Amino acid sequence: MFSTDQFLMLIAFFFIIGVLTTKFSSRFGIPALILFIGIGMLAGSDGLGLIYFDDASLAQLIGIFALVIILFEGGLSTKWTTIKPVAVPSLLLATVGVILTSLIVAVAARFVLDVTWLEGMLFGAIVGSTDAAAVFAALKNHNISEKLGATLEAESGTNDPMAMFLTLSFITLLTTDHAGFLSVAGDFFIQMGVGLAAGVLLGKAASWLINRVNLESSGLYPIIAMGFALLTYSLTAVVGGSGLLAVYIAALVVGNSDLTYRHTIFSFNEGFAWMMQLGMFVILGLLVFPSELFQLEIIIQGLFLSTVLILLARPAAVFLTLIGFSYSLREKLLVSWAGLRGAVPIVLATFPLIAGLPNAQLFFNVVFFVVLTSALIQGTSISPAAEKLGLTGPKKVTPFHSLELVSIGKANAEIIEYTVNEETRVIGQTLSDIDFPPDVLINAIIRGETLVTPYGETTIENGDILYILVSKKRKKDLKTLLGERRSVPED
C-alpha cells in the first residue's frame, strides 16, 4: 500500500515518463499508444507489481472521461471549411464503413473464437472504429493532401459514436429477451439525431457564454469550455442521445466561432487531451494481465482477426463506401491502411466485462491484442505508406516564432491571427495604401521564419501571418476588408 507521498511521486513519474515517450514515439515511428500501454503493463501486477488494478468499471469511467476530452479537443482544432467538402464521404465511412467493417470481422470472429453470431457481431462492433490521435500522430511530420487529411480527421472524430452504439446494442440483444433489431435500428436514429441537435445547441450556448462572461482570470475560460464538454456528453446521454457525437459537434461549433481567449482555451485543451490520453492508456495497460494476454491461443486468434481487419474488412469497407466519390486508387489505399485502432476498442471491450457476458474476458484479451498489432503494424508504417503512394509532400517545418494570442476582455479588443492567401483582397498592397477601419492595427507580420516589423511601406504577401489588434465592434469591417467570407468570424 502506497503512502500519499509515494503515490504522488509515482504519478509524477508516470506523467514525466509518459510525456518523454512522445519524443521517442515521433523519432522512431512507434505510436504513443503502445508506449503508454507498455508503461501501464510494466507497472501492473504482472510487471513490476507496483499497482494491482482489475476494476473494469473504473477503467471504463476514466476511458469515457478521456474520450470526451480528446474528442472535444479534436473538434476544437478542426476547421469546418476544411472538412465541409468531404463531410458526406467522411460520415459514410463513420457509419456505413463501421458497419461493414464490423460485419466482416464478425464473420471471422464467429468461427475463430467459436462464439454465437450475436457475440461475433459484438466483437466486430468493438473493433469497428479508428483512432484519430494515433493516425495524426503518425502523420504529423508530413504534408498529406488536404482532402485526404480532412477525410481521415472527420471520420475518426465521428465514428466512435457508431461503434459505441453498435456495441451497446448487441449487448442489449444478448442480455434482453424482448429486444429486437427493429427497436435497435430505431434507437440509432434517435441517438444520432438527439446527439447532433444537442451538440449544435450546447456548442452555441458555450460560445455565447464564453464571449459574454467577464472573468477575472484568463485561465478560467478553458475550465468553462471543459465543463461544457462534460455537460454536453452527460446531458445528451441522459436524454437518450449519443453523447460522444454531441461532444464532437459542440466542439466543432465552438472551435469555428469567435471566442474570447481563444488561444488560451485551445492550448489548455490540447495539453489536457494529451494528459487524458496518457492516463487512459496507462489505466488500460494496468487492466490487462500480460500472462493472460500473451498465451499461444490468444496470439493466434488475435493475429488472424487482426489480419482480417487490416487486409480485408477495412479495405472492403473503404472501397465500397467511397464508390462514386472522387478518390483515387492510391487515396483509397491509404485511407484503408490508416484505419488504425486505438484506445476506443479497449474501452468498449470493458462493457461486456461489466455486463458479465460469458466470453467477456476472452473478448477483452483478443481486442487488446488486435489493438496492439494494429498499432505496431499500421502505426509504424502509415508514413512510409503515404510516401510510397506519393501522397505526402516535404517534411513539415515548425516555425521558430511564437506569439501568444490574447483577448483583452476589459478593453473589448483582441489580437487576431490571420493567414494571407490568394483570395485576400489586400494582397500585394502596402500598409499605407490599405484603408483600415478605425481601431485596427497590424502589430506583427510573420513571413516564413522571420518576424517583420510592420510600417507604412510594408507589402502584404501571400502566406504572411498577420497579427491584428482590433476592437470587437470593428471585426465585421475588418472581415469585409480582407475579403474572405470566413476569414474572421463574426460574433
CORZIPE-V406613 format. One record per backbone hydrogen bond with DSSP energy under -1.0 kcal/mol. NH is the residue of the N-H (numbers start at 1). CO is the residue of the C=O. If there is no record, write none. Layout:
nh:NH co:CO
nh:NH co:CO
This chain:
nh:7 co:3
nh:8 co:4
nh:9 co:5
nh:10 co:6
nh:11 co:7
nh:12 co:8
nh:13 co:9
nh:14 co:10
nh:15 co:11
nh:16 co:12
nh:17 co:13
nh:18 co:14
nh:19 co:15
nh:20 co:16
nh:21 co:17
nh:24 co:20
nh:25 co:21
nh:26 co:22
nh:27 co:23
nh:28 co:24
nh:29 co:25
nh:35 co:31
nh:36 co:32
nh:37 co:33
nh:38 co:34
nh:39 co:35
nh:40 co:36
nh:41 co:37
nh:42 co:38
nh:43 co:39
nh:44 co:40
nh:47 co:44
nh:48 co:42
nh:49 co:44
nh:51 co:43
nh:56 co:54
nh:59 co:55
nh:60 co:56
nh:61 co:57
nh:62 co:58
nh:63 co:59
nh:64 co:60
nh:65 co:61
nh:66 co:62
nh:67 co:63
nh:68 co:64
nh:69 co:65
nh:70 co:66
nh:71 co:67
nh:72 co:68
nh:73 co:69
nh:74 co:70
nh:75 co:71
nh:76 co:72
nh:77 co:73
nh:78 co:75
nh:83 co:79
nh:84 co:80
nh:87 co:84
nh:90 co:86
nh:91 co:87
nh:92 co:88
nh:93 co:89
nh:94 co:90
nh:97 co:92
nh:99 co:95
nh:100 co:96
nh:101 co:97
nh:102 co:98
nh:103 co:99
nh:104 co:100
nh:105 co:101
nh:106 co:102
nh:107 co:103
nh:108 co:104
nh:109 co:105
nh:110 co:106
nh:111 co:107
nh:112 co:108
nh:113 co:109
nh:115 co:110
nh:120 co:116
nh:121 co:117
nh:122 co:118
nh:123 co:119
nh:124 co:120
nh:125 co:121
nh:126 co:122
nh:127 co:123
nh:128 co:125
nh:131 co:340
nh:135 co:131
nh:136 co:132
nh:137 co:133
nh:138 co:134
nh:139 co:135
nh:142 co:139
nh:149 co:145
nh:150 co:146
nh:151 co:147
nh:152 co:148
nh:153 co:149
nh:154 co:150
nh:155 co:151
nh:156 co:152
nh:157 co:153
nh:158 co:154
nh:159 co:155
nh:163 co:159
nh:164 co:160
nh:165 co:161
nh:166 co:162
nh:167 co:163
nh:168 co:164
nh:169 co:165
nh:170 co:166
nh:171 co:167
nh:172 co:168
nh:173 co:169
nh:174 co:170
nh:175 co:171
nh:176 co:172
nh:184 co:180
nh:185 co:181
nh:186 co:182
nh:187 co:183
nh:188 co:184
nh:189 co:185
nh:190 co:186
nh:191 co:187
nh:192 co:188
nh:193 co:189
nh:194 co:190
nh:195 co:191
nh:196 co:192
nh:197 co:193
nh:198 co:194
nh:199 co:195
nh:200 co:196
nh:201 co:197
nh:202 co:198
nh:203 co:199
nh:204 co:200
nh:205 co:201
nh:206 co:202
nh:207 co:203
nh:208 co:204
nh:209 co:205
nh:210 co:206
nh:211 co:207
nh:212 co:208
nh:213 co:209
nh:220 co:217
nh:221 co:218
nh:224 co:220
nh:225 co:221
nh:226 co:222
nh:227 co:223
nh:228 co:224
nh:229 co:225
nh:230 co:226
nh:231 co:227
nh:232 co:228
nh:233 co:229
nh:234 co:230
nh:235 co:231
nh:236 co:232
nh:237 co:233
nh:238 co:234
nh:239 co:235
nh:240 co:237
nh:241 co:236
nh:242 co:191
nh:246 co:242
nh:247 co:243
nh:248 co:244
nh:249 co:245
nh:250 co:246
nh:251 co:247
nh:252 co:248
nh:253 co:249
nh:254 co:250
nh:255 co:251
nh:256 co:252
nh:257 co:254
nh:265 co:261
nh:266 co:262
nh:267 co:263
nh:268 co:264
nh:269 co:265
nh:270 co:266
nh:271 co:267
nh:272 co:268
nh:273 co:269
nh:274 co:270
nh:275 co:271
nh:276 co:272
nh:277 co:273
nh:278 co:274
nh:279 co:275
nh:280 co:276
nh:281 co:277
nh:282 co:278
nh:283 co:279
nh:284 co:280
nh:285 co:281
nh:286 co:282
nh:287 co:283
nh:288 co:284
nh:292 co:289
nh:293 co:289
nh:294 co:290
nh:295 co:293
nh:299 co:295
nh:300 co:296
nh:301 co:297
nh:302 co:298
nh:303 co:299
nh:304 co:300
nh:305 co:301
nh:306 co:302
nh:307 co:303
nh:308 co:304
nh:309 co:305
nh:310 co:306
nh:311 co:307
nh:312 co:308
nh:313 co:308
nh:314 co:309
nh:316 co:312
nh:317 co:313
nh:318 co:314
nh:319 co:315
nh:320 co:316
nh:321 co:317
nh:322 co:318
nh:325 co:322
nh:327 co:325
nh:332 co:328
nh:333 co:329
nh:334 co:330
nh:335 co:331
nh:336 co:332
nh:337 co:333
nh:338 co:334
nh:339 co:336
nh:340 co:338
nh:347 co:343
nh:348 co:344
nh:349 co:345
nh:350 co:347
nh:351 co:348
nh:354 co:350
nh:355 co:351
nh:357 co:352
nh:360 co:357
nh:363 co:359
nh:364 co:360
nh:365 co:361
nh:366 co:362
nh:367 co:363
nh:368 co:364
nh:369 co:365
nh:370 co:366
nh:371 co:367
nh:372 co:368
nh:373 co:369
nh:374 co:370
nh:375 co:371
nh:376 co:372
nh:377 co:373
nh:378 co:374
nh:379 co:374
nh:381 co:378
nh:382 co:378
nh:385 co:381
nh:386 co:382
nh:387 co:383
nh:388 co:384
nh:389 co:385
nh:390 co:387
nh:391 co:386
nh:393 co:143
nh:396 co:141
nh:408 co:413
nh:409 co:407
nh:412 co:409
nh:413 co:408
nh:414 co:470
nh:415 co:406
nh:416 co:468
nh:418 co:466
nh:420 co:464
nh:424 co:421
nh:425 co:482
nh:427 co:424
nh:428 co:460
nh:429 co:426
nh:431 co:458
nh:432 co:456
nh:436 co:434
nh:441 co:469
nh:443 co:467
nh:444 co:467
nh:445 co:452
nh:446 co:465
nh:447 co:450
nh:450 co:447
nh:452 co:445
nh:458 co:455
nh:460 co:429
nh:463 co:420
nh:464 co:461
nh:465 co:446
nh:466 co:418
nh:467 co:444
nh:468 co:416
nh:469 co:441
nh:470 co:414
nh:471 co:439
nh:472 co:412
nh:474 co:471
nh:475 co:472
nh:478 co:474
nh:479 co:475
nh:480 co:476
nh:481 co:477
nh:482 co:478
nh:483 co:479
nh:487 co:484
